Amino acid sequence: MPARGGAMEVGKSVYGTSANNSSEPPSRNKPPKSKHSFNDKFSKLEKEASECCDKITANPGDLWERRVDALRSLTELFDRQPEFAQNNPDVWTPRLMQTILFIPLEEQVKDLRSNITAEVGATLVALAGAARDASSDFFLKMLPAISLTLNSGVRVISNHMNSAMKELLPLVRIKKGCAWICREANSTKSSQLREILVSYIPIMLDYWGKTYLKKEADVLKDTLGRALKDASSGVRASARAAFVPFNRLFPELANRIYDQQDGRTQSALTDAVKQALPPPPPPLAQTPPQASLDASSLESPTTVAAGEAAASIETTEANSNGSDVATLAPLVDAYRAWCVVNCFRRIQVDAKRT
C-alpha cells in the first residue's frame, strides 16, 4: 500500500538509500579524518626541513649569514611542531633525523663562529622541544661535536653552546648520554670541559629521574668521587652541587662517596646538603611566652602587682554593688594572672618535696 502523500519509488527507502541497505538515518557525527592527513603533515615537515638543510650546505665558508638565515628558518619550523610532533612521535624517522638533519647541523656545531654557534644552539633546543625523547639517538651522536665546541678556546662560543645544552637537557632524555658525559669528564685533560660536563649532572638527575638513570648510577658515583678531588676549584664546586640531587636519588651510593673524602670535603658536602633543605614552615599563630618557673620570676614586680590586685579586687567587691564593670575588668585580669603564677609556685614546691 503506498504511503500517505504519494507513492514510494521502487527500490528506495524513506531515507533515500537503497532498500537493500539499512533503514537507519545517516550518522550525524563528523566524518573521520583523512588517512592522508598524517602523511601530508609529515611530508610537509620533511620537505621544509630538507629545504633548510639544503640552504645550509649550499652556502659554505664565508657565506655564514645565509646559513644563519637557514638555521633560523629551521628553528621556526621546529617551534611550530610540538603539538603535532608530541602526538605523533613517529614523524621523527631515522631518515629525517640522521639523513636530512644530522650532517648539516653537525657541521654548524663545529663551525667556530659565534653567530653560527648561537643560532645552531637555538635550533638544537627547538628540535629537542619538538621531538623530545624521539631525538635521543640524534643527540647521543651529536655529543662529540658538542664537546669539541664546549672545549673551544673562545669563551663566547663555549658559553653559547653551554647555554643551549642546559636548555635542551631538561627536554630530552638522551639514552646512554649520562654515561657518555661522565666518561668524557673522566678522560678529558681540560679543566674547563670537566667543569662544564660535571655541571650537567644535577640537571640530568633533576629532570631524567631515578628510574631512567638507575643503570648509570655507578658511573655517576665514580665521576662525582673523582670530581670532588679534582685539582680545579671550579670542578669541585660543580661536583658539590651535583652531590645534593645525587644524595636525594641514590643515598647509599652518596654515602660511599662521602666516606671516601677527607674531613674538609665532608664538611663542605654536609653544608651543601643542609643549604639545599627547604626552610621550616612559619608558625601558624604567635603564642604568648610562657611564665618561667624560676624563683626570680615568682618574686618579680609582676607577681607582687598581681597579689596587690587580688587584694584590691576583694576590697572593690566589698564596697561595690556590682554595677561598676569597667572598674572590675582590669582587676579580674590581674587576679587571673596571679592565680596562674600561684599555680606554678605550687608545682615548683611539690617538685622540690618529691
C-alpha positions, 0 to 999 in steps of 0.5 A: 500500500503506498504511503500517505502523500504519494507513492514510494519509488521502487527500490528506495527507502524513506531515507533515500538509500537503497532498500537493500541497505539499512533503514537507519538515518545517516550518522550525524557525527563528523566524518573521520579524518583523512588517512592522508592527513598524517602523511601530508603533515609529515611530508610537509615537515620533511620537505621544509626541513630538507629545504633548510638543510639544503640552504645550509650546505649550499652556502659554505665558508664565508657565506655564514649569514645565509646559513644563519638565515637557514638555521633560523628558518629551521628553528621556526619550523621546529617551534611550530611542531610540538603539538603535532610532533608530541602526538605523533612521535613517529614523524621523527624517522631515522631518515629525517633525523640522521639523513636530512638533519644530522650532517648539516647541523653537525657541521654548524656545531663545529663551525667556530663562529659565534653567530653560527654557534648561537643560532645552531644552539637555538635550533638544537633546543627547538628540535629537542622541544619538538621531538623530545625523547624521539631525538635521543639517538640524534643527540647521543651522536651529536655529543662529540661535536658538542664537546669539541665546541664546549672545549673551544678556546673562545669563551663566547662560543663555549658559553653559547653552546653551554647555554643551549645544552642546559636548555635542551637537557631538561627536554630530552632524555638522551639514552646512554648520554649520562654515561657518555658525559661522565666518561668524557669528564673522566678522560678529558685533560681540560679543566674547563670541559670537566667543569662544564660536563660535571655541571650537567649532572644535577640537571640530568638527575633533576629532570631524567629521574631515578628510574631512567638513570638507575643503570648509570648510577655507578658511573655517576658515583665514580665521576662525582668521587673523582670530581670532588678531588679534582685539582680545579676549584671550579670542578669541585664546586660543580661536583658539590652541587651535583652531590645534593640531587645525587644524595636525594636519588641514590643515598647509599651510593652518596654515602660511599662517596662521602666516606671516601673524602677527607674531613674538609670535603665532608664538611663542605658536602654536609653544608651543601646538603643542609643549604639545599633543605627547604626552610621550616614552615612559619608558625601558624599563630604567635603564642604568648611566652610562657611564665618561667618557673624560676624563683626570680620570676615568682618574686618579680614586680609582676607577681607582687602587682598581681597579689596587690590586685587580688587584694584590691579586687576583694576590697572593690567587691566589698564596697561595690554593688556590682554595677561598676564593670569597667572598674572590675575588668582590669582587676579580674585580669590581674587576679587571673594572672596571679592565680596562674603564677600561684599555680606554678609556685605550687608545682615548683614546691611539690617538685622540690618535696618529691 
